[in-house]
Amino acid sequence: MKISFQTYCSKVKGCYLGKNIGGTIGAPFECFRGVFDIDYFMQDVSAPVPNDDVDLQLVWLSAVEHEGKNLDSHILAQYWENYVSSVISEYGTGKNNYAMGIAPPLCGHLRNENRESNGAWIRTEIWACLCAGNPALAANYAYYDACVDHSGEGIYAAVFTAAVQAAAFFKSDVTELVKIGLSYLPEKCAVRGAVELVCECFRRGDDWKTARKKLLIAYPSSFGEIGGEWQGTALVPASEKCPVQQKDPDIPQAVHGYDAPASIGIVLIGWLYGGGDFGKSVCIAVNCGEDTDCTAGTLGAILGIIGGEEEIPEKWKKGCSEKIAICTLRPDLLLNVPETVTALCERVIKQFPVISSSACTFTENGFEVAAAKSLIYDEDAFYPYQQENLKELLRESPYTARYHFPSVTVKVTYDGAFAEIEEGAEKKISVILCNKLYLPQYFTVRVLDVPAEWNVKNGSERCVGLEHWHGSKKAHTNGFDFIFTPAALTKHKYKLILELAPNGRGESYYIPLTLLNGACK
């Protein structure tokens, strides 16, 4: 399967136009609970509406432009720290953890009550566009992205959305695309449950309002509890299309920050019950309430990818400003914020051959894009370059931090206390080395800067042998447990250094191990 350069460009433009339109129409109703009947913009849209769903993708675009395909969660976390100015919710918690020296994926989990909310799956369009036709690669980058400030269902939602959007460059059937997206998720997770519940409601013949209520009863969201039942605002007063709402006693109170499953379900409600009609679909998503700019924006992006720019009705394109207004970023020349959606799309398109070179065939008029052999996730497939076994990543997160070096990937796994240490309490950190070369290696591994008072079991220096990739799947992986007992704790933070030196070569690699003394879980 291949698509032309013109088709690819149209789908990228449709993606971000749809994102912008959906986010704008949903903006006035974000954080409110209710059932509405809107069918067009309810506010003045002559000026651009700031939207963090697009903002955050501008940071990732800058990372791609400067770092190329050599991206992982650590590089993205550095760009996050440099350019994201927001300090609220999961955005701020992830940033605060990383500034403390806590590496991803732990920085997205530790002390983060919003880790299963909506901040990650709302920014997956850039990975879908850069990995068009390769949902496995898009989902892998979405994981690296999401674990900076999320864990659990917050990551699962991002993986699902990225896979669906990347596949939508080549597929249009909602049932087939949902099947592809679900193949990237664990067998048991709430995002899968929410998607399957909505699909079952649709098959049974329930209307969208019934599906919404069943969804919020099964997977309560705290987003609609932030603003409470819609009473109207100064920007959009209550009216016949968005009347004053009464509390529904059947919807239980949610755990704060547990929002991703219900929100992904609402995206599916708009998609299924909208029947492929762009305006009807995004309006149904908004009419379900909760995180309305995110659900409608993501659905608008999916439909924009499927149909391309040409299939978005003119009344929607003309009714929404194409200018980009940022609200969560600290801009400078390196970030280079695009002024319009068109400028954003042009820059994304230029990076496709960088990220997806194996899928790119250059032609006289640009390039053709080829789909992966299988859009369904294959756990046994070989993943080139830095793309990893996604299901393994999901199983290990948030305990395991991965560090990618030219010749080896290093996995550092913390015990149940994560980065916290306690006087006299034994601490275990597992270190696993995965050979990336087709030649055998020995590594000398040392843990540096261990306080003299700490009791280290079996010493702080080891030799680790690795076979090459050819042959056994396990022989190229080896490691050890670093077990120690802290003593004479007088500081709030201890920073150890893991040094890895491949024997017979000149390079050495270094990994910081930050440990916290105090109430930090």
C-alpha angles and dihedrals in degrees: 000000000000137000126202126248090252092052092047092050091049092052093049090050090046090050096056095037089053090047092051095046095046093045091049096049091048098044099091092053100046114131094013127114121223150095113260139182103212120149102178142014112313097194138052106283100176089108124052116268115224112239127183089202088073097029095066093050089060088064091053091047090056090049091052092047093052103032103030120206092331092099131137137155093279095055091045090049090054091053089046091054092047101046113020109091097179114107099179130106120339092342092063096038093053090046093048092050092049091049087055090057097260108141127216135297088031092050089063092052110035114101089340112138090177095054091114095046131101108276097103108041090051092067103048098104093092092058092046092051093046092046099037110172093011108088092169091061093042091051091049092054089043088057092051088049099044098047090063089077107001143051138183114011091004089065095039090055091052093048092050094047095046092050093049093048094047091049091047089073086073106019131053107177110105094213092052093045092049089051090052092049094048092052088070095055132084114264091246117042135118095243089059090046093051093049093048092047092054092046090051092049089053093049091049092054098248114156118243094259091056091047090051093052094047089049095051091046092052096038109022115203125209093207095085089049093062095072095017125214112351113262098163128263137231089260095048115016119206112275142158091285094047106023128181109283132223125214114266106221092199093067108083125221113269132228105258112261096013097120112121100085096052092042093053087048090055090051087056092048091055092044097048100038093040089064095216094304106133100213096040092048098051091044092054089052090053091044089062091065125210115090092005102166091052098045094045092041094052093045090048089053093051092049090045090055093048096049102025126222092302094062096056106096116248093236089064096043094047093043095061129062114245093206118108119232116185126212109168104041140090101217128205138151094282092053089045098188111217115235097217142026088247091056090048092052093049091055093046091050091053090058097052094089088049096055100029104031093145090058095046125093114180118227137179090269100041122288142316121234120221124201122232116264090253127021092193114087115264113194092193096051121113111248114204127220114352099340107117141194099289097199089053090052091051092048093050099043130135097013097055127066115196124208120194120210129169095264105022144026113220122205117200113191122191125207124244093287090061110202096345121110130190133200109269095358116124114242126200127198117178118213119199125181120203116196113231096184132081091235132072120260142189119209129197106215121194132176107218133199095027107161112251091235094061119097109229117195113227093356133278100273127073141169115227121193122204130190120215125264096261113097123359117048091215103040092076090059125072140145151138144238118258103211123181142155116225117223138175091025109190103149132070093226136028122195116200124182125225109208121196120189120181108219115243095021133086103233128093128191127212131203123186116225109200116197124187127213111205143033098333108132 
